[in-house]
């Protein structure tokens, strides 16, 4: 369920800031300029929750992107056995030893 948005004129920010601030704790407040919605105010807590949600979604998208690339690699035969990969890594590490 999406929150209801309160709509207030921009002059209320100057004259009734405390009231608008209190409203933002209940739901977003759209500020209008010349009768058109211009800005939306959120409580700091709601803003932080939205940032957290966006960061989680971005992390999921990154994982899904890697999984999709891996699936493409498998479909196109761009694979190696784990033994071959570990042998290559161990070989490179041995060449780095002093």
N, C-alpha and C positions, 0 to 999 in steps of 0.2 A: 504494500500500500504506500503510495507516494504521499509526502506531506502536503498539506494545504499551504498555499503561499498567500500571505497577507500582502495587500497592496497599499502603499502609502505614498503621498506626494513628497517630493524632495525637501520642501520647507519643513516637514516634520523632523528631519534629521537635526535641524538647528533648534527648533522650538520644543520638541518632545523626544530628545535623544534617549532619556532613561526609559521611556515607554517603548520605543522601538527596540532598544537593547533587550528589554524583557521579552518582547515578542519573538525575537530571534531565538530565544531559548526554547520556544514552543514549536516554531516552524520558520522556514525562510521568509524574508520580507522583501518584496519587490518594491523598489523605489522608482517612482515615475517622474519624468520631466516633461512638461507640456502634455500631460495625459498619456504618454507612452512609457512602457517599462524600459528602464535604463540600466539599473543595477540591482543585483540581488545580494542581500546581506544574510549571513549565516552566523550562528554562534560559533565561538572559537572551537568548542567541543565538536560540533557538527563538521566544521571545516577539517579538523584533525582526523575525524573518522573517515571523511571522504578521501583525504590524502592517503590514509592507511589502506583503504579499499582499492584505490587506484594503484598503489605500489604493489599490492597483492596481485591484482590483475596483470600488471606488467610482468611480474615474476612468472606467473602462470604462462603468459604468452611466450616468454623467453624459453621456458621448458618445452612447451608444445612445439616451438620452432625447431629446437634441437631434436626433438623426437621425430618431427616430420623430415628433417634432413637425414637422420639416421635411417628412417624407413626408405627414403629415396636411395641412400647408399646401398642398402640391402637389395632393393629391387634392381638396381643397376649393376650389382655384382662388385661393388667397391668395398670388399670385405677382406679381412685377413684372419687367420686363426690366432687365438690368444697366445699360443706357443710362439708363433712367429713374431708377434708384437713384443712379447717379453724378451725374446732372444735379441731383437733389435735394440731394445732399451738397455739391456744388460751389456751388450756390445759397446754401445755409446758410453755407458758409465765406466766400463773398463778402460776405454781409450782416454778418459779424462783423469784417471788416477795418476798421481805423480810417482 
